[in-house]
Amino acid sequence: MIDPQDITGLILAGGRGSRMGGVDKGLQNYQGLPLALHALMRLQPQVGSVMVNANRNLGAYESFGVPVWPDADSDFPGPLAGFLAGLERCETPYLMTVPCDSPRFPLDLVARLAEAMHAQQADLAMAVTREADGREQPHPVFCLMRASLMDSLVAFMAGGQRRIDRWTGQHRCANVLFEDDRAFFNANTPEDLRA
């Protein structure tokens, strides 16, 4: 089994927030607290340590009391750049990523991904839910990965690639089905936050 202390958690808050009107999504209030702080409070008990990937308002994120790391590339290149920022600083064998804008992800998320990853001897594990039509919907930003995948990601991004599914598709991936798709709801617009 994978010990939670061997997993570093990473909250992805480095996006542009374009659908939220360009604001820093992780700092938008949800039930009185910043979205990213909700993510931190849910992730922290599930892993050994936590850090945040953010590209602006670094001081606000640092006030959460965990390390904050920006992308190496300043043009908001997407979630894989956040994965890479985390892998570069990860001092444990595993890295667990969650987005800053999903305040209700499962409290057993990491344990279930770790169990499947171990059982299937996979390189990474990600959450999936089922659509109304029965299709599986992957949630690749909810991803547990081996820290040793860093070289693969560096090479992938050096080739100009940015799509998560293309990169994860190169590795043995354990998909873990979660019944409650609302747990993976993410707030993309101010209306989502109010809802």
SVG drawing of the C-alpha trace seen along z (x, -y; Angstrom):
<svg xmlns="http://www.w3.org/2000/svg" viewBox="-29 -40 43 45">
<polyline fill="none" stroke="black" stroke-width="0.4" points="0.0,0.0 1.0,-3.6 1.5,-5.5 -0.3,-8.9 2.9,-10.4 4.6,-9.4 2.2,-11.7 2.6,-15.4 -0.6,-17.3 -0.7,-20.0 -3.5,-22.5 -3.7,-23.8 -4.4,-27.6 -2.3,-28.8 -5.0,-29.3 -6.1,-32.5 -9.6,-32.3 -10.9,-33.5 -14.4,-32.1 -14.5,-33.8 -13.9,-37.2 -10.1,-37.0 -10.1,-37.0 -7.9,-34.6 -10.3,-31.7 -8.7,-30.2 -9.2,-33.4 -13.0,-33.8 -15.2,-33.3 -17.3,-30.3 -19.3,-29.9 -17.1,-32.6 -13.7,-31.2 -11.5,-31.3 -12.0,-28.3 -8.4,-27.2 -8.6,-27.2 -11.6,-24.8 -9.4,-22.6 -6.5,-22.8 -8.7,-21.9 -10.0,-18.8 -6.7,-17.7 -4.4,-18.2 -5.8,-15.3 -5.4,-13.0 -1.7,-13.5 1.7,-14.1 2.2,-17.7 0.6,-20.3 1.8,-23.0 0.0,-25.4 0.7,-26.2 -0.2,-29.8 0.9,-32.4 -0.4,-35.6 -1.4,-36.9 1.3,-34.7 1.2,-36.5 -2.5,-35.7 -1.8,-32.0 1.3,-32.0 -1.0,-33.2 -2.6,-29.7 0.7,-28.6 1.9,-26.2 4.6,-26.6 3.5,-28.3 5.2,-27.7 4.5,-29.4 4.8,-27.8 8.2,-28.0 6.5,-29.5 4.7,-32.8 2.1,-32.6 -0.4,-30.4 0.3,-27.2 -2.3,-25.1 -2.6,-22.3 0.4,-20.3 2.7,-23.3 1.2,-23.1 1.9,-19.3 5.5,-20.1 5.9,-22.8 4.7,-20.3 6.9,-17.5 10.0,-19.7 9.4,-20.4 8.0,-17.1 10.2,-15.3 8.0,-12.3 7.5,-9.3 4.0,-10.5 2.2,-13.7 -1.5,-14.2 -3.1,-17.1 -6.5,-18.7 -7.9,-21.9 -8.5,-25.0 -12.1,-25.4 -13.7,-22.1 -14.5,-22.7 -16.4,-19.4 -14.1,-16.6 -14.3,-13.3 -12.6,-12.9 -11.5,-9.5 -10.2,-10.6 -6.5,-10.0 -7.0,-6.7 -9.1,-5.3 -6.7,-6.5 -3.7,-5.2 -5.4,-1.8 -6.1,-1.4 -2.7,-2.6 -1.0,-0.1 -3.3,2.8 -2.9,2.1 0.8,1.3 0.0,-1.9 2.1,-5.1 -0.9,-7.3 -4.5,-7.1 -7.3,-9.5 -10.9,-10.0 -13.8,-9.3 -17.5,-9.7 -20.4,-8.3 -22.4,-10.6 -26.2,-10.2 -25.7,-8.2 -23.4,-5.8 -20.1,-7.1 -17.2,-7.5 -16.0,-11.1 -12.4,-11.4 -11.3,-14.2 -7.5,-14.2 -6.7,-17.2 -7.7,-14.9 -4.6,-12.8 -2.2,-10.8 1.1,-10.2 4.6,-8.8 7.1,-11.6 9.4,-9.7 7.1,-10.7 8.8,-14.2 11.2,-13.4 8.4,-12.1 6.4,-15.3 9.4,-17.6 10.0,-15.8 6.3,-15.9 6.0,-19.7 9.3,-20.4 7.7,-19.0 5.0,-21.7 2.3,-19.5 -0.2,-20.7 -3.1,-18.3 -3.4,-16.3 -5.1,-13.3 -2.3,-12.9 0.3,-12.8 -1.6,-10.5 -2.4,-8.3 1.3,-7.5 1.4,-5.9 -0.4,-3.0 -3.3,-4.8 -5.8,-3.4 -9.3,-5.0 -11.3,-5.1 -15.0,-5.4 -16.7,-7.8 -20.5,-7.6 -21.2,-11.2 -20.3,-13.4 -21.4,-16.5 -18.3,-16.0 -16.2,-17.0 -18.3,-20.1 -16.0,-23.0 -16.8,-26.7 -16.0,-28.2 -18.2,-31.3 -19.5,-33.7 -22.9,-32.1 -21.4,-28.6 -20.1,-30.1 -23.5,-31.5 -25.2,-28.2"/>
</svg>
